[in-house]
Amino acid sequence: MRGDKIYLAQTDTTVGFLSRDKEKLNNIKQRPLNQKILREVDSLDTLKKFVRVPSKYKKQVRRAKKTTFIYLNGESFRVVRDKKHLEFLKKFKWMYSTSANLTGKSFDEDWAKSRANIIVGSNFFEGKPSTIYKLSKTKIKKVR
């Protein structure tokens, strides 16, 4: 399947590795293989297949841009709105996503390209990472 490959792409926030295989992404980043990892989804309909958004936060999630939410099940998702990145993501509906650098290091284009199976586009740049909120039934907490 195409999704188990490692893609290097400019995401809506920064340069990222994307794949359907989170263990491969964690291996590249030299992290524990079972570490949780963000999933990007192409729409709110796709998001609904994975999590239930608490009623209290539905409007906020629907309107959010470049924002990741950690849901009650501990999984994190970002609905992609950026047209260019969405064009790529729509082929897969969802993918795991992580920044294209070693944990704690800055982006190195040569290193990132050597780790990817497929390079999508060019003109890569390190942008501001997404804002992260953790949702509970009663409150919302900013994580980053």
C-alpha positions in Angstrom: 0.0 0.0 0.0 1.2 3.5 -0.8 0.6 4.7 2.8 3.2 2.6 4.4 5.9 4.5 2.6 7.6 7.5 4.2 6.7 10.8 2.5 8.6 14.0 3.0 6.3 16.9 2.4 5.6 20.5 3.3 2.7 20.2 5.7 0.3 23.0 6.7 2.7 23.9 9.6 6.2 22.7 8.9 8.3 20.1 6.9 7.1 16.7 7.9 7.4 13.0 7.4 4.0 11.3 6.7 3.1 7.6 6.6 0.4 5.1 7.6 3.1 3.3 9.6 3.7 5.1 12.8 6.5 2.6 13.9 8.5 3.6 10.8 8.1 7.3 11.7 9.2 6.7 15.3 12.1 4.6 14.1 13.3 7.5 11.8 13.0 9.9 14.7 14.8 7.5 17.1 11.9 7.4 19.5 10.2 4.4 21.3 8.2 2.5 18.6 5.0 2.7 20.5 5.1 6.5 21.1 1.9 8.1 20.2 2.0 10.3 17.1 -0.3 12.9 15.5 -2.6 12.0 12.7 -3.6 14.4 10.0 -7.1 14.0 8.6 -8.5 15.5 5.4 -12.0 16.4 6.8 -14.2 16.4 9.9 -16.0 13.4 8.4 -12.7 11.4 8.5 -12.1 12.7 12.1 -15.4 11.3 13.2 -14.3 7.8 12.2 -11.6 7.9 14.9 -12.9 10.0 17.8 -16.0 11.6 19.3 -15.5 15.4 19.7 -17.1 16.5 23.0 -20.2 18.6 22.3 -18.7 21.5 24.2 -15.7 21.8 21.8 -17.4 21.0 18.4 -17.4 24.6 17.2 -13.8 25.2 18.3 -12.6 22.0 16.5 -14.6 22.8 13.4 -13.1 26.3 13.1 -9.5 25.5 14.2 -6.6 26.1 11.8 -3.2 24.7 12.3 -4.3 23.3 15.6 -3.9 19.8 17.0 -6.3 18.4 19.6 -5.6 15.5 21.9 -8.9 13.7 22.5 -10.3 11.7 25.4 -8.9 8.5 24.0 -5.4 9.9 24.1 -5.0 10.2 20.3 -4.1 13.4 18.7 -5.5 14.7 15.4 -5.3 17.8 13.2 -7.8 18.6 10.4 -5.8 20.0 7.5 -7.2 23.1 5.9 -4.2 24.2 3.8 -5.2 23.7 0.1 -1.7 22.5 -1.1 -1.2 20.0 1.7 -4.8 18.9 1.6 -4.5 18.0 -2.1 -1.8 15.5 -1.1 -3.6 14.2 2.0 -6.9 13.6 0.3 -5.4 10.6 -1.6 -5.0 8.9 1.8 -7.8 10.4 4.0 -5.5 10.3 7.0 -1.8 9.8 7.7 0.5 9.9 10.7 2.6 13.0 10.7 5.7 14.2 12.5 8.3 16.9 11.9 11.1 15.9 9.5 14.0 16.2 12.0 15.6 14.1 14.7 13.9 14.7 18.1 15.3 17.9 19.6 17.2 18.9 16.4 16.4 21.4 13.7 15.5 20.5 10.1 18.3 19.2 8.0 17.1 18.8 4.4 19.7 16.3 3.3 19.1 14.1 6.3 15.3 14.3 5.8 15.5 13.5 2.1 17.8 10.5 2.8 15.1 9.0 5.2 12.1 9.5 2.9 10.9 7.0 0.3 9.0 9.7 -1.6 9.7 13.4 -1.7 6.6 15.5 -2.3 7.4 19.0 -3.7 10.3 21.2 -2.9 11.0 24.6 -1.3 10.8 23.1 2.2 10.7 25.4 5.2 10.5 25.0 9.0 7.3 26.8 10.0 5.7 27.3 13.4 4.4 24.0 14.8 0.7 23.5 15.4 -0.9 24.7 18.7 -1.9 21.7 20.8 -4.9 21.5 23.1 -5.8 18.6 25.3 -9.6 18.1 25.6 -11.4 16.5 28.6 -15.1 16.3 29.2 -15.1 19.5 31.2 -12.1 21.5 30.3 -9.5 22.3 27.6 -5.8 22.7 28.4 -3.2 24.3 26.1 -0.2 21.9 25.8 1.9 23.9 23.2 
